[in-house]
Amino acid sequence: MEKKRPYGLSLLLSILVLHLEAAIAFIVSIVYGVTQESPNTGVGGSAMLVLLLPVIAVFTTIVAAVLSLTLVLPTAWLSDVLGRRLGGREAWWRVPAVAAAVSLLAVGVVVVLSGGGAGPLALATGWLLTTAALTVPALLWRSRRKRIFGPVLLWGVVAVVLTGVLGGVGLSTGLLREYRPPAITSADIVGTWSDGKGGTLTFTADGRVTAVDVDEDAEDPADSHNSCTGQGTWTFEPGAGRWSQGVDVSFDACSYDTWNIGGTESRPTLYQYIGDPDSWDLYKLTRSTGSTGGGPSA
């Protein structure tokens, strides 16, 4: 019988697999994010991400090592123990069974530390994904094959590239629908828009706008004003495309100057960024029921 690899080599293999799994998850999250409603945050974050890649690589390696020692190794070890106690021999199917139990514990700890709030579907999805993420490196940790790093790296890279290709094909063919803000005109802005908490902006066709209790703290938490109430003027800026549409407003008593266009064709929104645009925290206004306006253009 072949000897198992030393723990050091098994640890390196686990770190490699976790990185490959993280790369696949990252690509999937990007593709999924493209299909979801999101604000226009620009490309500055992507450029910064490239510059930080060396630091990120060191950090992710440390995290992968910690996860390997605290989750992957216990999963592989428990499956071996159960195999000897229950059947007297190893069985691969015990690894996913143990991984399911370990991931359930891990998800439970995360829920407790985060204060809960996640729904049953999100918890079930997180548990299944964690189980799968633990099963693969735990199975490889128990493997006795000596030359395994090359095939794992090769097929792992193939899986990462294939995930990216499938995501790109899905978006380019329309199978996965990329989110775009609704295309609107100035006539669609006319009417009353509300934040749902008493704050409203009412736009009229002659270029006048009235603000009532619009939350200014959402734009700048340090601002001494709690709300904005007053009258001003507005103009619609179509921009070069849907992402650059906006509504320019001018108030003597309010600091807001441009509202961005978001939402969907059936439910457009006006929004402001709260703090850092990369945080995606938004202060939104939606059209009040019964408000006038032409509706989003097709």
FITIRO-142479 format. One record per residue (C-alpha): residue in three letters; chain; x, y, z. Coordinates in Angstrom, 2 decimals. Example, Ala and Ser with C-alpha at 12.3 -4.5 7.8 and 13.67 -1.06 7.14 Angstrom:
// residues 2
<site r="ALA" c="A" xx="12.30" yy="-4.50" zz="7.80"/>
<site r="SER" c="A" xx="13.67" yy="-1.06" zz="7.14"/>
This chain:
// residues 298
<site r="MET" c="A" xx="0.00" yy="0.00" zz="0.00"/>
<site r="GLU" c="A" xx="1.27" yy="3.46" zz="-0.91"/>
<site r="LYS" c="A" xx="2.01" yy="5.86" zz="1.89"/>
<site r="LYS" c="A" xx="0.01" yy="9.02" zz="2.21"/>
<site r="ARG" c="A" xx="1.66" yy="12.31" zz="1.41"/>
<site r="PRO" c="A" xx="3.23" yy="14.24" zz="4.28"/>
<site r="TYR" c="A" xx="0.89" yy="16.77" zz="5.87"/>
<site r="GLY" c="A" xx="2.93" yy="19.64" zz="4.46"/>
<site r="LEU" c="A" xx="2.32" yy="18.57" zz="0.87"/>
<site r="SER" c="A" xx="-1.34" yy="17.83" zz="1.61"/>
<site r="LEU" c="A" xx="-1.66" yy="21.31" zz="3.05"/>
<site r="LEU" c="A" xx="-0.20" yy="22.84" zz="-0.11"/>
<site r="LEU" c="A" xx="-2.61" yy="20.79" zz="-2.23"/>
<site r="SER" c="A" xx="-5.55" yy="21.98" zz="-0.14"/>
<site r="ILE" c="A" xx="-4.44" yy="25.61" zz="-0.48"/>
<site r="LEU" c="A" xx="-4.20" yy="25.17" zz="-4.25"/>
<site r="VAL" c="A" xx="-7.69" yy="23.66" zz="-4.49"/>
<site r="LEU" c="A" xx="-9.22" yy="26.36" zz="-2.30"/>
<site r="HIS" c="A" xx="-7.68" yy="29.03" zz="-4.53"/>
<site r="LEU" c="A" xx="-9.11" yy="27.37" zz="-7.64"/>
<site r="GLU" c="A" xx="-12.53" yy="27.13" zz="-6.00"/>
<site r="ALA" c="A" xx="-12.31" yy="30.78" zz="-4.97"/>
<site r="ALA" c="A" xx="-11.45" yy="31.78" zz="-8.55"/>
<site r="ILE" c="A" xx="-14.52" yy="29.94" zz="-9.85"/>
<site r="ALA" c="A" xx="-16.72" yy="31.52" zz="-7.16"/>
<site r="PHE" c="A" xx="-15.32" yy="34.96" zz="-8.02"/>
<site r="ILE" c="A" xx="-16.16" yy="34.57" zz="-11.71"/>
<site r="VAL" c="A" xx="-19.65" yy="33.31" zz="-10.90"/>
<site r="SER" c="A" xx="-20.24" yy="36.25" zz="-8.55"/>
<site r="ILE" c="A" xx="-19.14" yy="38.71" zz="-11.26"/>
<site r="VAL" c="A" xx="-21.46" yy="37.18" zz="-13.86"/>
<site r="TYR" c="A" xx="-24.32" yy="37.06" zz="-11.36"/>
<site r="GLY" c="A" xx="-23.66" yy="40.67" zz="-10.35"/>
<site r="VAL" c="A" xx="-23.83" yy="41.80" zz="-13.98"/>
<site r="THR" c="A" xx="-27.37" yy="40.38" zz="-14.20"/>
<site r="GLN" c="A" xx="-28.54" yy="42.14" zz="-11.02"/>
<site r="GLU" c="A" xx="-29.65" yy="45.74" zz="-10.59"/>
<site r="SER" c="A" xx="-26.63" yy="47.78" zz="-9.60"/>
<site r="PRO" c="A" xx="-25.46" yy="51.41" zz="-9.57"/>
<site r="ASN" c="A" xx="-22.86" yy="52.79" zz="-11.94"/>
<site r="THR" c="A" xx="-19.69" yy="52.76" zz="-9.82"/>
<site r="GLY" c="A" xx="-17.16" yy="53.15" zz="-12.65"/>
<site r="VAL" c="A" xx="-13.98" yy="51.12" zz="-13.26"/>
<site r="GLY" c="A" xx="-11.68" yy="52.65" zz="-10.66"/>
<site r="GLY" c="A" xx="-12.22" yy="49.71" zz="-8.32"/>
<site r="SER" c="A" xx="-11.08" yy="47.23" zz="-10.97"/>
<site r="ALA" c="A" xx="-7.83" yy="49.13" zz="-11.58"/>
<site r="MET" c="A" xx="-7.16" yy="49.27" zz="-7.86"/>
<site r="LEU" c="A" xx="-7.83" yy="45.51" zz="-7.62"/>
<site r="VAL" c="A" xx="-5.11" yy="44.81" zz="-10.18"/>
<site r="LEU" c="A" xx="-2.60" yy="46.92" zz="-8.26"/>
<site r="LEU" c="A" xx="-3.43" yy="45.09" zz="-5.03"/>
<site r="LEU" c="A" xx="-3.13" yy="41.59" zz="-6.50"/>
<site r="PRO" c="A" xx="0.22" yy="40.75" zz="-4.78"/>
<site r="VAL" c="A" xx="-1.18" yy="41.76" zz="-1.39"/>
<site r="ILE" c="A" xx="-4.44" yy="39.91" zz="-2.09"/>
<site r="ALA" c="A" xx="-2.50" yy="36.76" zz="-3.06"/>
<site r="VAL" c="A" xx="-0.61" yy="36.75" zz="0.26"/>
<site r="PHE" c="A" xx="-3.82" yy="37.33" zz="2.19"/>
<site r="THR" c="A" xx="-5.78" yy="34.61" zz="0.37"/>
<site r="THR" c="A" xx="-2.93" yy="32.13" zz="0.87"/>
<site r="ILE" c="A" xx="-3.00" yy="32.74" zz="4.61"/>
<site r="VAL" c="A" xx="-6.78" yy="32.40" zz="4.68"/>
<site r="ALA" c="A" xx="-6.64" yy="29.19" zz="2.61"/>
<site r="ALA" c="A" xx="-4.03" yy="27.74" zz="4.98"/>
<site r="VAL" c="A" xx="-6.19" yy="28.55" zz="8.01"/>
<site r="LEU" c="A" xx="-9.28" yy="27.04" zz="6.37"/>
<site r="SER" c="A" xx="-7.29" yy="23.95" zz="5.40"/>
<site r="LEU" c="A" xx="-6.14" yy="23.37" zz="8.97"/>
<site r="THR" c="A" xx="-9.44" yy="24.21" zz="10.66"/>
<site r="LEU" c="A" xx="-11.96" yy="22.73" zz="8.21"/>
<site r="VAL" c="A" xx="-10.42" yy="20.59" zz="5.46"/>
<site r="LEU" c="A" xx="-8.04" yy="18.60" zz="7.67"/>
<site r="PRO" c="A" xx="-10.72" yy="17.83" zz="10.31"/>
<site r="THR" c="A" xx="-13.08" yy="16.72" zz="7.53"/>
<site r="ALA" c="A" xx="-10.51" yy="14.33" zz="6.04"/>
<site r="TRP" c="A" xx="-9.46" yy="13.06" zz="9.49"/>
<site r="LEU" c="A" xx="-13.04" yy="12.45" zz="10.67"/>
<site r="SER" c="A" xx="-13.90" yy="10.55" zz="7.49"/>
<site r="ASP" c="A" xx="-10.87" yy="8.29" zz="8.07"/>
<site r="VAL" c="A" xx="-11.84" yy="7.69" zz="11.69"/>
<site r="LEU" c="A" xx="-15.44" yy="6.87" zz="10.79"/>
<site r="GLY" c="A" xx="-14.23" yy="4.56" zz="8.04"/>
<site r="ARG" c="A" xx="-12.11" yy="2.55" zz="10.46"/>
<site r="ARG" c="A" xx="-14.74" yy="2.51" zz="13.21"/>
<site r="LEU" c="A" xx="-17.77" yy="1.70" zz="11.09"/>
<site r="GLY" c="A" xx="-16.59" yy="-0.26" zz="8.08"/>
<site r="GLY" c="A" xx="-12.97" yy="-1.09" zz="8.66"/>
<site r="ARG" c="A" xx="-12.00" yy="0.47" zz="5.37"/>
<site r="GLU" c="A" xx="-12.05" yy="3.81" zz="3.62"/>
<site r="ALA" c="A" xx="-15.05" yy="4.89" zz="1.56"/>
<site r="TRP" c="A" xx="-15.08" yy="8.09" zz="-0.49"/>
<site r="TRP" c="A" xx="-18.75" yy="8.81" zz="0.22"/>
<site r="ARG" c="A" xx="-17.99" yy="9.36" zz="3.89"/>
<site r="VAL" c="A" xx="-16.05" yy="12.51" zz="3.00"/>
<site r="PRO" c="A" xx="-19.04" yy="14.50" zz="1.65"/>
<site r="ALA" c="A" xx="-21.15" yy="13.23" zz="4.56"/>
<site r="VAL" c="A" xx="-18.62" yy="14.54" zz="7.08"/>
<site r="ALA" c="A" xx="-18.14" yy="17.72" zz="5.02"/>
<site r="ALA" c="A" xx="-21.89" yy="18.33" zz="5.24"/>
<site r="ALA" c="A" xx="-21.76" yy="18.08" zz="9.03"/>
<site r="VAL" c="A" xx="-18.67" yy="20.28" zz="9.33"/>
<site r="SER" c="A" xx="-20.09" yy="22.90" zz="6.95"/>
<site r="LEU" c="A" xx="-23.37" yy="22.93" zz="8.85"/>
<site r="LEU" c="A" xx="-21.42" yy="23.77" zz="12.00"/>
<site r="ALA" c="A" xx="-19.39" yy="26.43" zz="10.17"/>
<site r="VAL" c="A" xx="-22.50" yy="28.07" zz="8.67"/>
<site r="GLY" c="A" xx="-24.15" yy="28.01" zz="12.09"/>
<site r="VAL" c="A" xx="-21.18" yy="29.81" zz="13.65"/>
<site r="VAL" c="A" xx="-21.23" yy="32.45" zz="10.89"/>
<site r="VAL" c="A" xx="-24.96" yy="33.01" zz="11.39"/>
<site r="VAL" c="A" xx="-24.54" yy="33.44" zz="15.14"/>
<site r="LEU" c="A" xx="-21.60" yy="35.83" zz="14.77"/>
<site r="SER" c="A" xx="-23.38" yy="37.89" zz="12.10"/>
<site r="GLY" c="A" xx="-26.56" yy="38.18" zz="14.14"/>
<site r="GLY" c="A" xx="-28.71" yy="36.15" zz="11.75"/>
<site r="GLY" c="A" xx="-30.99" yy="37.79" zz="9.20"/>
<site r="ALA" c="A" xx="-30.38" yy="35.38" zz="6.33"/>
<site r="GLY" c="A" xx="-33.39" yy="33.52" zz="4.95"/>
<site r="PRO" c="A" xx="-33.77" yy="29.73" zz="4.74"/>
<site r="LEU" c="A" xx="-32.88" yy="29.66" zz="1.03"/>
<site r="ALA" c="A" xx="-29.69" yy="31.65" zz="1.58"/>
<site r="LEU" c="A" xx="-28.69" yy="29.40" zz="4.49"/>
<site r="ALA" c="A" xx="-29.37" yy="26.23" zz="2.51"/>
<site r="THR" c="A" xx="-27.40" yy="27.56" zz="-0.47"/>
<site r="GLY" c="A" xx="-24.50" yy="28.56" zz="1.76"/>
<site r="TRP" c="A" xx="-24.49" yy="25.14" zz="3.41"/>
<site r="LEU" c="A" xx="-24.50" yy="23.27" zz="0.08"/>
<site r="LEU" c="A" xx="-21.74" yy="25.43" zz="-1.40"/>
<site r="THR" c="A" xx="-19.60" yy="25.10" zz="1.73"/>
<site r="THR" c="A" xx="-20.10" yy="21.34" zz="1.69"/>
<site r="ALA" c="A" xx="-18.94" yy="21.13" zz="-1.92"/>
<site r="ALA" c="A" xx="-15.98" yy="23.44" zz="-1.25"/>
<site r="LEU" c="A" xx="-14.82" yy="21.23" zz="1.64"/>
<site r="THR" c="A" xx="-15.45" yy="17.89" zz="-0.08"/>
<site r="VAL" c="A" xx="-13.05" yy="18.38" zz="-3.00"/>
<site r="PRO" c="A" xx="-9.87" yy="19.30" zz="-1.04"/>
<site r="ALA" c="A" xx="-10.72" yy="16.74" zz="1.68"/>
<site r="LEU" c="A" xx="-10.97" yy="13.96" zz="-0.91"/>
<site r="LEU" c="A" xx="-7.64" yy="15.01" zz="-2.42"/>
<site r="TRP" c="A" xx="-6.08" yy="15.27" zz="1.06"/>
<site r="ARG" c="A" xx="-6.85" yy="11.56" zz="1.58"/>
<site r="SER" c="A" xx="-5.55" yy="10.56" zz="-1.86"/>
<site r="ARG" c="A" xx="-2.40" yy="8.40" zz="-1.98"/>
<site r="ARG" c="A" xx="-1.45" yy="9.40" zz="-5.50"/>
<site r="LYS" c="A" xx="2.04" yy="10.89" zz="-5.57"/>
<site r="ARG" c="A" xx="1.85" yy="12.93" zz="-8.76"/>
<site r="ILE" c="A" xx="-1.39" yy="14.77" zz="-8.21"/>
<site r="PHE" c="A" xx="-0.42" yy="18.44" zz="-8.15"/>
<site r="GLY" c="A" xx="-0.03" yy="18.67" zz="-11.94"/>
<site r="PRO" c="A" xx="-3.42" yy="17.15" zz="-12.84"/>
<site r="VAL" c="A" xx="-5.21" yy="19.15" zz="-10.12"/>
<site r="LEU" c="A" xx="-3.65" yy="22.41" zz="-11.33"/>
<site r="LEU" c="A" xx="-4.36" yy="21.59" zz="-14.98"/>
<site r="TRP" c="A" xx="-7.99" yy="20.59" zz="-14.55"/>
<site r="GLY" c="A" xx="-8.55" yy="23.34" zz="-12.02"/>
<site r="VAL" c="A" xx="-7.37" yy="25.99" zz="-14.47"/>
<site r="VAL" c="A" xx="-9.53" yy="24.38" zz="-17.16"/>
<site r="ALA" c="A" xx="-12.54" yy="24.63" zz="-14.83"/>
<site r="VAL" c="A" xx="-11.79" yy="28.30" zz="-14.08"/>
<site r="VAL" c="A" xx="-11.41" yy="29.19" zz="-17.77"/>
<site r="LEU" c="A" xx="-14.49" yy="27.19" zz="-18.74"/>
<site r="THR" c="A" xx="-16.54" yy="28.99" zz="-16.09"/>
<site r="GLY" c="A" xx="-15.44" yy="32.34" zz="-17.50"/>
<site r="VAL" c="A" xx="-16.15" yy="31.27" zz="-21.08"/>
<site r="LEU" c="A" xx="-19.62" yy="29.95" zz="-20.23"/>
<site r="GLY" c="A" xx="-20.43" yy="33.15" zz="-18.36"/>
<site r="GLY" c="A" xx="-19.28" yy="35.28" zz="-21.28"/>
<site r="VAL" c="A" xx="-21.24" yy="33.19" zz="-23.78"/>
<site r="GLY" c="A" xx="-24.34" yy="33.39" zz="-21.60"/>
<site r="LEU" c="A" xx="-24.15" yy="37.18" zz="-21.43"/>
<site r="SER" c="A" xx="-23.30" yy="37.67" zz="-25.11"/>
<site r="THR" c="A" xx="-26.11" yy="35.41" zz="-26.35"/>
<site r="GLY" c="A" xx="-28.73" yy="36.83" zz="-23.99"/>
<site r="LEU" c="A" xx="-29.17" yy="33.57" zz="-22.12"/>
<site r="LEU" c="A" xx="-28.03" yy="35.57" zz="-19.09"/>
<site r="ARG" c="A" xx="-29.52" yy="39.04" zz="-19.24"/>
<site r="GLU" c="A" xx="-27.16" yy="41.87" zz="-18.38"/>
<site r="TYR" c="A" xx="-28.69" yy="44.59" zz="-16.23"/>
<site r="ARG" c="A" xx="-29.04" yy="48.03" zz="-17.77"/>
<site r="PRO" c="A" xx="-30.81" yy="51.06" zz="-16.29"/>
<site r="PRO" c="A" xx="-34.12" yy="51.93" zz="-17.93"/>
<site r="ALA" c="A" xx="-34.03" yy="54.29" zz="-20.90"/>
<site r="ILE" c="A" xx="-36.19" yy="57.29" zz="-20.00"/>
<site r="THR" c="A" xx="-36.97" yy="60.81" zz="-21.23"/>
<site r="SER" c="A" xx="-37.60" yy="64.09" zz="-19.45"/>
<site r="ALA" c="A" xx="-41.36" yy="63.41" zz="-19.63"/>
<site r="ASP" c="A" xx="-40.84" yy="60.29" zz="-17.55"/>
<site r="ILE" c="A" xx="-39.38" yy="62.36" zz="-14.71"/>
<site r="VAL" c="A" xx="-42.47" yy="64.54" zz="-14.31"/>
<site r="GLY" c="A" xx="-44.37" yy="63.54" zz="-11.19"/>
<site r="THR" c="A" xx="-43.73" yy="62.80" zz="-7.53"/>
<site r="TRP" c="A" xx="-40.92" yy="60.55" zz="-6.34"/>
<site r="SER" c="A" xx="-40.82" yy="59.29" zz="-2.76"/>
<site r="ASP" c="A" xx="-38.28" yy="57.65" zz="-0.46"/>
<site r="GLY" c="A" xx="-41.08" yy="55.80" zz="1.35"/>
<site r="LYS" c="A" xx="-40.36" yy="57.66" zz="4.60"/>
<site r="GLY" c="A" xx="-42.07" yy="60.97" zz="3.90"/>
<site r="GLY" c="A" xx="-39.40" yy="62.53" zz="1.69"/>
<site r="THR" c="A" xx="-40.54" yy="63.52" zz="-1.80"/>
<site r="LEU" c="A" xx="-39.38" yy="65.30" zz="-4.93"/>
<site r="THR" c="A" xx="-42.10" yy="66.61" zz="-7.24"/>
<site r="PHE" c="A" xx="-41.05" yy="67.52" zz="-10.79"/>
<site r="THR" c="A" xx="-43.27" yy="69.59" zz="-13.06"/>
<site r="ALA" c="A" xx="-43.16" yy="69.83" zz="-16.83"/>
<site r="ASP" c="A" xx="-42.13" yy="73.51" zz="-16.74"/>
<site r="GLY" c="A" xx="-38.80" yy="72.67" zz="-15.10"/>
<site r="ARG" c="A" xx="-39.72" yy="73.31" zz="-11.47"/>
<site r="VAL" c="A" xx="-39.06" yy="70.87" zz="-8.63"/>
<site r="THR" c="A" xx="-40.29" yy="70.86" zz="-5.04"/>
<site r="ALA" c="A" xx="-38.50" yy="68.96" zz="-2.27"/>
<site r="VAL" c="A" xx="-40.25" yy="67.94" zz="0.94"/>
<site r="ASP" c="A" xx="-38.22" yy="66.37" zz="3.75"/>
<site r="VAL" c="A" xx="-35.66" yy="64.82" zz="1.37"/>
<site r="ASP" c="A" xx="-33.00" yy="63.17" zz="3.52"/>
<site r="GLU" c="A" xx="-29.71" yy="65.05" zz="3.19"/>
<site r="ASP" c="A" xx="-27.97" yy="62.93" zz="5.83"/>
<site r="ALA" c="A" xx="-28.01" yy="60.12" zz="3.27"/>
<site r="GLU" c="A" xx="-25.55" yy="62.08" zz="1.13"/>
<site r="ASP" c="A" xx="-23.30" yy="63.28" zz="3.96"/>
<site r="PRO" c="A" xx="-23.81" yy="61.84" zz="7.48"/>
<site r="ALA" c="A" xx="-21.79" yy="64.76" zz="8.89"/>
<site r="ASP" c="A" xx="-24.21" yy="67.33" zz="7.46"/>
<site r="SER" c="A" xx="-25.98" yy="69.33" zz="10.13"/>
<site r="HIS" c="A" xx="-29.27" yy="69.37" zz="8.17"/>
<site r="ASN" c="A" xx="-31.60" yy="66.43" zz="8.60"/>
<site r="SER" c="A" xx="-33.77" yy="67.10" zz="5.59"/>
<site r="CYS" c="A" xx="-34.21" yy="69.37" zz="2.62"/>
<site r="THR" c="A" xx="-37.43" yy="71.26" zz="1.89"/>
<site r="GLY" c="A" xx="-37.67" yy="73.91" zz="-0.79"/>
<site r="GLN" c="A" xx="-38.19" yy="74.73" zz="-4.44"/>
<site r="GLY" c="A" xx="-35.80" yy="74.78" zz="-7.36"/>
<site r="THR" c="A" xx="-35.33" yy="73.88" zz="-10.99"/>
<site r="TRP" c="A" xx="-34.44" yy="70.69" zz="-12.83"/>
<site r="THR" c="A" xx="-33.21" yy="69.47" zz="-16.20"/>
<site r="PHE" c="A" xx="-32.89" yy="65.98" zz="-17.62"/>
<site r="GLU" c="A" xx="-29.46" yy="64.96" zz="-18.91"/>
<site r="PRO" c="A" xx="-29.72" yy="62.01" zz="-21.35"/>
<site r="GLY" c="A" xx="-25.95" yy="61.51" zz="-21.38"/>
<site r="ALA" c="A" xx="-24.12" yy="59.26" zz="-23.83"/>
<site r="GLY" c="A" xx="-26.04" yy="56.17" zz="-22.76"/>
<site r="ARG" c="A" xx="-28.28" yy="54.63" zz="-20.12"/>
<site r="TRP" c="A" xx="-25.54" yy="54.56" zz="-17.48"/>
<site r="SER" c="A" xx="-24.89" yy="58.30" zz="-17.80"/>
<site r="GLN" c="A" xx="-28.50" yy="59.51" zz="-17.59"/>
<site r="GLY" c="A" xx="-29.25" yy="61.90" zz="-14.76"/>
<site r="VAL" c="A" xx="-31.54" yy="64.58" zz="-13.40"/>
<site r="ASP" c="A" xx="-29.77" yy="67.84" zz="-12.52"/>
<site r="VAL" c="A" xx="-31.52" yy="69.81" zz="-9.78"/>
<site r="SER" c="A" xx="-30.76" yy="73.21" zz="-8.33"/>
<site r="PHE" c="A" xx="-31.99" yy="74.26" zz="-4.86"/>
<site r="ASP" c="A" xx="-31.04" yy="77.25" zz="-2.76"/>
<site r="ALA" c="A" xx="-31.58" yy="75.28" zz="0.47"/>
<site r="CYS" c="A" xx="-30.49" yy="71.77" zz="-0.61"/>
<site r="SER" c="A" xx="-27.10" yy="70.34" zz="-1.49"/>
<site r="TYR" c="A" xx="-28.19" yy="67.65" zz="-3.96"/>
<site r="ASP" c="A" xx="-27.35" yy="68.54" zz="-7.55"/>
<site r="THR" c="A" xx="-27.66" yy="65.36" zz="-9.68"/>
<site r="TRP" c="A" xx="-29.84" yy="62.28" zz="-9.27"/>
<site r="ASN" c="A" xx="-28.82" yy="59.08" zz="-11.03"/>
<site r="ILE" c="A" xx="-31.25" yy="56.82" zz="-12.89"/>
<site r="GLY" c="A" xx="-31.67" yy="53.23" zz="-11.73"/>
<site r="GLY" c="A" xx="-34.29" yy="50.56" zz="-11.23"/>
<site r="THR" c="A" xx="-36.03" yy="48.73" zz="-14.05"/>
<site r="GLU" c="A" xx="-38.20" yy="49.61" zz="-17.03"/>
<site r="SER" c="A" xx="-41.36" yy="49.02" zz="-14.99"/>
<site r="ARG" c="A" xx="-40.02" yy="50.58" zz="-11.78"/>
<site r="PRO" c="A" xx="-37.41" yy="53.29" zz="-12.37"/>
<site r="THR" c="A" xx="-35.67" yy="54.95" zz="-9.43"/>
<site r="LEU" c="A" xx="-33.71" yy="58.09" zz="-8.70"/>
<site r="TYR" c="A" xx="-30.77" yy="57.54" zz="-6.37"/>
<site r="GLN" c="A" xx="-27.84" yy="59.15" zz="-4.59"/>
<site r="TYR" c="A" xx="-24.73" yy="57.42" zz="-3.30"/>
<site r="ILE" c="A" xx="-24.32" yy="57.17" zz="0.47"/>
<site r="GLY" c="A" xx="-20.64" yy="57.48" zz="1.30"/>
<site r="ASP" c="A" xx="-18.23" yy="55.53" zz="-0.92"/>
<site r="PRO" c="A" xx="-19.85" yy="54.65" zz="-4.30"/>
<site r="ASP" c="A" xx="-18.10" yy="51.26" zz="-4.22"/>
<site r="SER" c="A" xx="-20.18" yy="50.34" zz="-1.17"/>
<site r="TRP" c="A" xx="-23.38" yy="50.38" zz="-3.27"/>
<site r="ASP" c="A" xx="-25.29" yy="52.03" zz="-0.39"/>
<site r="LEU" c="A" xx="-27.99" yy="54.08" zz="-2.07"/>
<site r="TYR" c="A" xx="-30.66" yy="56.59" zz="-1.11"/>
<site r="LYS" c="A" xx="-33.52" yy="55.83" zz="-3.51"/>
<site r="LEU" c="A" xx="-36.68" yy="57.57" zz="-4.62"/>
<site r="THR" c="A" xx="-39.41" yy="55.72" zz="-6.50"/>
<site r="ARG" c="A" xx="-42.37" yy="57.14" zz="-8.40"/>
<site r="SER" c="A" xx="-45.40" yy="57.54" zz="-6.16"/>
<site r="THR" c="A" xx="-48.55" yy="55.62" zz="-7.10"/>
<site r="GLY" c="A" xx="-50.77" yy="57.68" zz="-9.34"/>
<site r="SER" c="A" xx="-48.02" yy="60.14" zz="-10.22"/>
<site r="THR" c="A" xx="-47.99" yy="61.53" zz="-13.73"/>
<site r="GLY" c="A" xx="-45.31" yy="60.71" zz="-16.25"/>
<site r="GLY" c="A" xx="-44.95" yy="58.99" zz="-19.56"/>
<site r="GLY" c="A" xx="-43.34" yy="55.79" zz="-18.21"/>
<site r="PRO" c="A" xx="-39.95" yy="54.48" zz="-19.26"/>
<site r="SER" c="A" xx="-39.20" yy="54.36" zz="-22.93"/>
<site r="ALA" c="A" xx="-38.52" yy="51.01" zz="-24.56"/>
